[in-house]
Structure formats: structure tokens, C-alpha cells
Amino acid sequence: MASERDRPGVQQKREEFLAATEALEGGRLVFLDESGSHVSMIREHAWAPVGERVVGRAPRNRGKVLTMIGALTLDGVEALMTVEGGTSGAVFLTFVRDYLVPTLRPGDLVVMDNLGAHHATGVKEAIRATGADVLYLPPYSPDLNPIELCWSKVKALLRKLAARTVRRLKVAVQKATEAVTQRDAEGWFIHCGYPVPCD
């Protein structure tokens, strides 16, 4: 991905994107993304006494993917929706209208990647009706989206919680996203290069 990111056209789009966000306080940025989870997620590392093996169980059948669609601000996860299966334009529009819009304030800038569902009819209009605006990430730039780091923490917690039914997985997703703190969010924003207001 680094080589694609270094192409002149992509570099120019990244510079334009950073210039557009530079003037804003980090508190006005709202980052959106999706991530998948399933009932067979297991911890990737475990501890055992020297010479002993770690024993664990994981279902053979992953089951359907449970997609998490979320919005991250400096305060943490502001909006969250789960859906069995992938993200279509209709699913994403439901997230925007029912979960995201109630959290937006005039002047917010909603940032998302260029997934086809993010361009569904009605998405930009619903966001702009709140007085917020929309900005799409440049290509090959997940490093500019702090919610990617959020999903990493959430998935680590999901592996630890080891939910083995979809119903329990939905509860685990809620618990894992509630564990995301303001301090986490601030760190992720800083890591991605966004200004964080001083208190």
C-alpha cells in the first residue's frame, strides 16, 4: 500500500485532504468506517506455564459476518450499528439517518473512505441537512482514519470476550465499543496526525 500511496496523484490528493482538515479543530471531525466480526474470533496470544500448551476452543463454522458500522470522534464511539452480512448503500443510509445524524452538530466534518455504499443516494444530503459536511479520504489512506485503530481495540476485546452466538456477539460489540475511552480516541487522532485541542 505504501507504494500506491507514493504515486504523484495519490500524494496530491492526500495533501489536499490534510489541508482541508488542518483548519478544523479535531473536535469537529467525525470518522466513519465498517469492520467485520464473527462468532469464531479467538485470542491470538495466550499465556501458559513454561513447557505447557495453551488450550482453547473455537467453532469450526464462522457463521455470518456481523458488520459493525461506527463513528469515532474525540469523545469516543459516537454512533454504532451492527448488521448481519455486508454493508450495502441501503444499510449505510440507515446507519447515517438513524444513528449518525442524531449525533452531528453544525460545523462537523464527516470523514469516510470511498466504499461504494458511502456514495449511496441520500447519504450526503442527510449529513448536510444537520449543518455538517462530508469529506472522503484519499485513496490508499487508511492511515488517516483513526477509527481503524479503534476497530483494532474493539476486535481484541471481542476475541477476549469469545462470544459464540450472534446474540452474544452483538452484546460483546456493545461492551467493546463502550470500553473505548476519550483518551484512546485522542491518542488515535494524534497518531493519524490530527490536532487535538488542549484543555
C-alpha positions as a Markdown table, in Angstrom:
| # | Residue | x | y | z |
|---|---|---|---|---|
| 1 | Met | 0.0 | 0.0 | 0.0 |
| 2 | Ala | 2.9 | 2.4 | 0.7 |
| 3 | Ser | 4.0 | 2.3 | -3.0 |
| 4 | Glu | 0.5 | 3.2 | -4.2 |
| 5 | Arg | 0.3 | 6.0 | -1.6 |
| 6 | Asp | 3.6 | 7.4 | -3.0 |
| 7 | Arg | 2.2 | 7.9 | -6.5 |
| 8 | Pro | 2.0 | 11.6 | -7.5 |
| 9 | Gly | -1.8 | 11.7 | -8.0 |
| 10 | Val | -2.4 | 10.0 | -4.7 |
| 11 | Gln | 0.2 | 12.2 | -2.9 |
| 12 | Gln | -1.6 | 15.3 | -4.2 |
| 13 | Lys | -5.0 | 14.0 | -3.0 |
| 14 | Arg | -3.5 | 13.3 | 0.4 |
| 15 | Glu | -2.0 | 16.8 | 0.6 |
| 16 | Glu | -5.4 | 18.3 | -0.4 |
| 17 | Phe | -7.2 | 16.2 | 2.2 |
| 18 | Leu | -4.8 | 17.2 | 5.0 |
| 19 | Ala | -5.1 | 20.9 | 4.1 |
| 20 | Ala | -8.9 | 20.6 | 4.3 |
| 21 | Thr | -8.8 | 19.1 | 7.8 |
| 22 | Glu | -5.9 | 21.2 | 9.1 |
| 23 | Ala | -8.0 | 24.3 | 9.7 |
| 24 | Leu | -10.5 | 22.4 | 11.8 |
| 25 | Glu | -10.3 | 21.6 | 15.4 |
| 26 | Gly | -10.0 | 17.8 | 15.9 |
| 27 | Gly | -13.3 | 18.0 | 17.9 |
| 28 | Arg | -15.2 | 18.8 | 14.7 |
| 29 | Leu | -14.0 | 15.6 | 12.9 |
| 30 | Val | -16.2 | 12.5 | 12.8 |
| 31 | Phe | -14.6 | 9.4 | 11.2 |
| 32 | Leu | -16.8 | 6.6 | 9.8 |
| 33 | Asp | -15.9 | 3.0 | 8.9 |
| 34 | Glu | -17.1 | -0.6 | 8.9 |
| 35 | Ser | -15.4 | -3.7 | 10.3 |
| 36 | Gly | -16.4 | -7.3 | 10.4 |
| 37 | Ser | -16.6 | -9.7 | 13.3 |
| 38 | His | -17.8 | -13.3 | 13.7 |
| 39 | Val | -18.5 | -15.9 | 16.4 |
| 40 | Ser | -15.3 | -17.8 | 15.9 |
| 41 | Met | -12.9 | -14.9 | 16.8 |
| 42 | Ile | -10.3 | -16.2 | 19.2 |
| 43 | Arg | -7.4 | -14.6 | 21.1 |
| 44 | Glu | -4.3 | -14.6 | 19.0 |
| 45 | His | -1.9 | -14.9 | 22.0 |
| 46 | Ala | -2.2 | -16.6 | 25.4 |
| 47 | Trp | -0.1 | -17.4 | 28.4 |
| 48 | Ala | 0.8 | -20.8 | 29.8 |
| 49 | Pro | 3.5 | -22.0 | 32.2 |
| 50 | Val | 6.8 | -23.0 | 30.5 |
| 51 | Gly | 6.5 | -26.3 | 28.8 |
| 52 | Glu | 2.7 | -26.4 | 28.8 |
| 53 | Arg | 0.4 | -25.8 | 25.9 |
| 54 | Val | -2.4 | -23.3 | 25.9 |
| 55 | Val | -5.8 | -25.0 | 25.3 |
| 56 | Gly | -8.7 | -23.1 | 23.8 |
| 57 | Arg | -11.7 | -23.7 | 21.6 |
| 58 | Ala | -13.1 | -22.1 | 18.6 |
| 59 | Pro | -16.1 | -23.0 | 16.5 |
| 60 | Arg | -15.3 | -24.6 | 13.1 |
| 61 | Asn | -18.1 | -22.6 | 11.4 |
| 62 | Arg | -17.5 | -18.8 | 11.5 |
| 63 | Gly | -21.2 | -18.2 | 10.8 |
| 64 | Lys | -22.4 | -15.0 | 9.2 |
| 65 | Val | -20.3 | -11.9 | 9.4 |
| 66 | Leu | -21.6 | -9.3 | 11.8 |
| 67 | Thr | -20.6 | -5.9 | 10.4 |
| 68 | Met | -20.0 | -3.1 | 12.8 |
| 69 | Ile | -20.6 | 0.4 | 11.4 |
| 70 | Gly | -19.4 | 3.2 | 13.6 |
| 71 | Ala | -18.5 | 6.9 | 14.0 |
| 72 | Leu | -15.5 | 8.0 | 16.1 |
| 73 | Thr | -14.9 | 11.5 | 17.5 |
| 74 | Leu | -12.5 | 12.8 | 20.1 |
| 75 | Asp | -15.1 | 11.7 | 22.7 |
| 76 | Gly | -15.0 | 8.0 | 21.5 |
| 77 | Val | -17.5 | 6.0 | 19.6 |
| 78 | Glu | -20.5 | 8.3 | 19.0 |
| 79 | Ala | -22.7 | 6.0 | 16.8 |
| 80 | Leu | -22.7 | 2.3 | 16.3 |
| 81 | Met | -24.9 | -0.1 | 14.3 |
| 82 | Thr | -24.4 | -3.8 | 13.7 |
| 83 | Val | -25.9 | -5.8 | 10.8 |
| 84 | Glu | -25.6 | -9.4 | 9.8 |
| 85 | Gly | -23.8 | -9.5 | 6.4 |
| 86 | Gly | -22.1 | -6.8 | 4.5 |
| 87 | Thr | -22.7 | -3.1 | 4.0 |
| 88 | Ser | -25.0 | -2.0 | 1.1 |
| 89 | Gly | -26.0 | 1.5 | 0.2 |
| 90 | Ala | -29.4 | 1.0 | 1.9 |
| 91 | Val | -27.7 | -0.4 | 5.1 |
| 92 | Phe | -25.3 | 2.5 | 5.2 |
| 93 | Leu | -28.1 | 5.1 | 4.7 |
| 94 | Thr | -30.0 | 3.6 | 7.6 |
| 95 | Phe | -26.9 | 4.0 | 9.8 |
| 96 | Val | -26.5 | 7.6 | 8.7 |
| 97 | Arg | -30.1 | 8.5 | 9.2 |
| 98 | Asp | -30.9 | 6.6 | 12.4 |
| 99 | Tyr | -27.6 | 6.5 | 14.2 |
| 100 | Leu | -25.2 | 9.2 | 12.9 |
| 101 | Val | -27.4 | 12.2 | 12.2 |
| 102 | Pro | -28.7 | 12.5 | 15.8 |
| 103 | Thr | -25.1 | 12.9 | 17.0 |
| 104 | Leu | -24.0 | 15.5 | 14.4 |
| 105 | Arg | -23.6 | 19.3 | 15.1 |
| 106 | Pro | -23.4 | 22.1 | 12.6 |
| 107 | Gly | -19.8 | 22.5 | 11.5 |
| 108 | Asp | -18.8 | 18.9 | 12.0 |
| 109 | Leu | -16.9 | 17.3 | 9.2 |
| 110 | Val | -17.8 | 13.6 | 8.5 |
| 111 | Val | -14.8 | 11.7 | 7.0 |
| 112 | Met | -15.1 | 8.3 | 5.3 |
| 113 | Asp | -13.4 | 6.2 | 2.7 |
| 114 | Asn | -14.7 | 5.7 | -0.8 |
| 115 | Leu | -16.6 | 2.5 | -0.3 |
| 116 | Gly | -19.4 | 2.4 | -2.8 |
| 117 | Ala | -22.1 | 2.3 | -0.1 |
| 118 | His | -20.7 | 5.6 | 1.2 |
| 119 | His | -21.8 | 7.3 | -2.0 |
| 120 | Ala | -25.4 | 5.9 | -1.8 |
| 121 | Thr | -28.1 | 8.4 | -2.7 |
| 122 | Gly | -29.2 | 10.3 | 0.3 |
| 123 | Val | -26.1 | 9.9 | 2.4 |
| 124 | Lys | -24.5 | 13.3 | 1.8 |
| 125 | Glu | -27.9 | 15.0 | 1.9 |
| 126 | Ala | -28.8 | 13.6 | 5.3 |
| 127 | Ile | -25.4 | 14.6 | 6.7 |
| 128 | Arg | -25.5 | 18.1 | 5.2 |
| 129 | Ala | -29.1 | 18.7 | 6.5 |
| 130 | Thr | -27.6 | 18.8 | 10.0 |
| 131 | Gly | -25.2 | 21.6 | 9.1 |
| 132 | Ala | -22.3 | 19.1 | 8.9 |
| 133 | Asp | -20.3 | 18.4 | 5.8 |
| 134 | Val | -18.7 | 15.3 | 4.1 |
| 135 | Leu | -15.1 | 14.7 | 3.1 |
| 136 | Tyr | -13.9 | 11.4 | 1.5 |
| 137 | Leu | -10.4 | 10.0 | 2.4 |
| 138 | Pro | -7.9 | 9.9 | -0.4 |
| 139 | Pro | -7.2 | 6.5 | -2.0 |
| 140 | Tyr | -4.8 | 4.2 | -0.1 |
| 141 | Ser | -5.1 | 6.2 | 3.1 |
| 142 | Pro | -6.5 | 4.1 | 6.0 |
| 143 | Asp | -3.6 | 5.6 | 8.0 |
| 144 | Leu | -5.5 | 8.9 | 8.0 |
| 145 | Asn | -8.6 | 7.3 | 9.6 |
| 146 | Pro | -8.4 | 6.9 | 13.4 |
| 147 | Ile | -11.4 | 4.6 | 13.6 |
| 148 | Glu | -9.2 | 1.9 | 12.0 |
| 149 | Leu | -7.2 | 1.9 | 15.3 |
| 150 | Cys | -10.5 | 1.8 | 17.2 |
| 151 | Trp | -11.6 | -1.3 | 15.4 |
| 152 | Ser | -8.3 | -2.9 | 16.3 |
| 153 | Lys | -9.0 | -2.4 | 20.1 |
| 154 | Val | -12.6 | -3.5 | 19.6 |
| 155 | Lys | -11.6 | -6.7 | 17.9 |
| 156 | Ala | -9.0 | -7.5 | 20.5 |
| 157 | Leu | -11.7 | -7.2 | 23.2 |
| 158 | Leu | -14.1 | -9.3 | 21.1 |
| 159 | Arg | -11.5 | -12.1 | 20.9 |
| 160 | Lys | -11.1 | -11.9 | 24.6 |
| 161 | Leu | -14.9 | -12.0 | 25.2 |
| 162 | Ala | -15.3 | -15.0 | 22.9 |
| 163 | Ala | -19.0 | -14.7 | 22.1 |
| 164 | Arg | -20.2 | -17.9 | 20.4 |
| 165 | Thr | -23.7 | -16.8 | 19.3 |
| 166 | Val | -24.7 | -13.8 | 17.2 |
| 167 | Arg | -26.9 | -12.5 | 20.0 |
| 168 | Arg | -23.9 | -12.7 | 22.4 |
| 169 | Leu | -21.6 | -11.2 | 19.8 |
| 170 | Lys | -23.9 | -8.2 | 19.5 |
| 171 | Val | -23.7 | -7.7 | 23.2 |
| 172 | Ala | -20.0 | -8.1 | 23.2 |
| 173 | Val | -19.7 | -5.5 | 20.4 |
| 174 | Gln | -21.6 | -3.0 | 22.6 |
| 175 | Lys | -19.3 | -3.8 | 25.6 |
| 176 | Ala | -16.2 | -3.5 | 23.5 |
| 177 | Thr | -17.1 | -0.1 | 22.0 |
| 178 | Glu | -18.1 | 1.2 | 25.4 |
| 179 | Ala | -14.6 | 0.4 | 26.5 |
| 180 | Val | -13.2 | 2.9 | 24.0 |
| 181 | Thr | -12.2 | 6.0 | 26.1 |
| 182 | Gln | -11.8 | 9.6 | 25.2 |
| 183 | Arg | -8.1 | 9.2 | 25.9 |
| 184 | Asp | -8.0 | 6.3 | 23.4 |
| 185 | Ala | -9.7 | 8.5 | 20.8 |
| 186 | Glu | -7.4 | 11.4 | 21.4 |
| 187 | Gly | -4.3 | 9.1 | 21.0 |
| 188 | Trp | -5.6 | 7.7 | 17.7 |
| 189 | Phe | -6.3 | 11.2 | 16.4 |
| 190 | Ile | -2.8 | 12.3 | 17.3 |
| 191 | His | -1.3 | 9.1 | 15.8 |
| 192 | Cys | -3.1 | 9.9 | 12.5 |
| 193 | Gly | -1.8 | 13.5 | 12.5 |
| 194 | Tyr | -4.9 | 15.4 | 13.6 |
| 195 | Pro | -4.8 | 18.3 | 16.1 |
| 196 | Val | -6.3 | 17.7 | 19.5 |
| 197 | Pro | -7.5 | 20.8 | 21.4 |
| 198 | Cys | -5.7 | 21.4 | 24.7 |
| 199 | Asp | -8.0 | 21.6 | 27.8 |
